[in-house]
Amino acid sequence: MSQNQLWGGRFTQPTDKFVEEFTASIDFDKRMYRYDIQGSIAHAKMLAKQGIISKDEAQQIMAGLESILADIEKGNFEFKVSLEDIHMNIEARLIERIGPVGGKLHTARSRNDQVALDVRLYLRDELKEILVYLDKLQESLLSQAEGNLGVIMPGYTHLQTAQPILYAHHMLAYYEMTKRDAGRMADVLKRMNVLPLGAGALAGTTFPIDREFVAEQLGFDGVTRNSLDSVSDRDFALEFCAASSILMMHLSRLSEELILWSSADFAFIELTDAFCTGSSIMPQKKNPDVPELVRDKTGRVYGNLISLLTLMKSLPLAYNKDMQEDKEPLFDSIDTVKGSLKIFADMIALMKVRAENMRVAAARGFSTATDVADYCVRKGLPFRNAHEVVGKTVRYCIENSKDIPDLSIAEFRQFSELIDEDIYDFVTLEASVNARRATGGTAREAVEREIARARAERKA
């Protein structure tokens, strides 16, 4: 066997060089070095507390681990493919540095429960950072709503003008989405925050360990309750990737709108130059590259979720080498989500609204037609009949190149005798928007209530 390998007692032939490279994970799992050392220090403390190793041995081990951490952070550590993964690299260096006592660190644990611990520790910190970025994005969305409270824009269905709404209302829709995203991430954090260390390879350990002590040392809420489940499942990673996919879907939808809105055809917003690029041939171009890339990266995160689901779907209990492949899609999703949230929070905060263009667009497309129907219903006409009346009114407007507010009373009354002079109080953009005062509606007073509620939530 290779002189560097720590598991080769059973073997009489060295591992094929290509097999070493093919099966190694050190190129990507080395990012967990800090968590591997953190977990090992807590484990060493517990071993000494339980009398499994001496206090002096534990002190040597912990001091050695701290020095290795310092070396890695200074860039003075060589990660070796022959040692397969981050656990073996650190353990081999520990033995090299403090002698045979370093080999006692692995007492009462396996790489199976060790990696399950490292991934949880790593993801826990990353989740906390993601929640911070989500909070910043929510603040940017809320500030956009507050700063443009009176701006009216067209609301769409099928990307066709439907009804006028407040731009602030539109921003608050994404605020609500990202608030649920934060809730999902917080749920992942809550469910994953249990200690798997102590499960051993699959069946537990014969040593008198204190798992609850280690859990307390590492800030876990408790310990896992089944050794097989502890080392063989990755549902916490799957749950994170699922929550990330939903989050990225929300960002992708907003990206699509920003791309449309920043085009010359819409001209609703302007993204600052810092988040756009130009063309190498067309000097007039200002391309919304950031939202385009976030829209694209959404598919990448979806793919990571499918990769993990496919990886886990047919694995028997307990650990299988297949599970080494869980880290790259997980790490990539973490990096993608963090980067997307960070850049979106800054971009949204600096986005400029072209209010007049939004208003002009809102006035097109017979956006107050539903208000005429509601008017007729309040006059006593059944809604289905009112719907037909307004449909005929819109057809008349199209044939005569008019908009609904431009019609005379005589023209209105061609379609219903119930329509009177007060119709004009209902078909302006402001009247249409502010008539929708129920909770969740687009009326200014309703939107102001929601902004106040959001502000109160964020202070709580």
C-alpha angles and dihedrals in degrees: 000000000000110000088230096058117100098199104050104108092105094050130083098183129056119250114263109260094235091047088054090054094041095051098038120106099183093105090068108018093056087088086075094062095113092052094045089055092043091053092045092052091052090047092051091050090052094048089054093044090054093046093244090124128012123263089243091054090049090051091052091048094048093047090049092050092049091052091049090051090053091050093051093048090050091049092247097123126095113213109210124209089206088067090057103212147018093269095056093042092056095041093049091051090047092055090045090052104042102019131233093340087073088067090064091069092080092058112126096008141080133208085250096066091031094060091043087056095046094051091049093049091048096046091046092060093042091051091054090052092047090053089054091052091047089053090052091051091050089052090052092050092047092048090051089053094048094045095051102035098141097045114118121204136169117272112216141209117183083003086288121123107267114161135340115260138173116267085225089059090054092052091048089057089064090043088059092047094051091045088059089046089055089049091053092049090049089051090053089050092050096049097044096048097098127106118249095179111112095047090100117198091329112308106053125252138287092224120098096248127169106224093175090059091053090047090054092047091053098041098250121152092226145321132282113262104216125048095209092051091044095063102028107048130076100178090129089061090045091050090051092050090048092050089046091052091054091046092050090048088058091048090047092054091050089046091056091052093048090050091051095041093051093052121102090246092062104020091182097137142014121219114212117256092250090071099043138064135209136232125264090221108022109061095192095061125112107179123200093225097159097059089040091055093045089051088053096044089058089074089051091057091046088053091052090054092050090047091055094044090050091046093054102036100092105023117128118218131303131023121329129182088242087076091070084077092064095084105062096056090042094049092045092051091050092050093045095048093046093048094046094049094046095051094042094052091055095041095050092047091057098039115123122218123218097210098180093054090051091051094049090051092048090056092056128080098039090281093170095054092106089055090058089052091050089048091055091048090054087052089058104267116134110249095244090054090045089052090056092047092054093044089058090045091054091048089052090050092051093049091049099038093242136130124228097255089052095062120107121232089253090056092048092049091056085078103035134008088209092074114098140171092284090070089090090064089065106041103061118102093246093049092049093049097043095046089072097077101144118113108287094021128126098245113124093242091050092049091047089053091052093049090050090048091049091049091050091049091052093051093048 
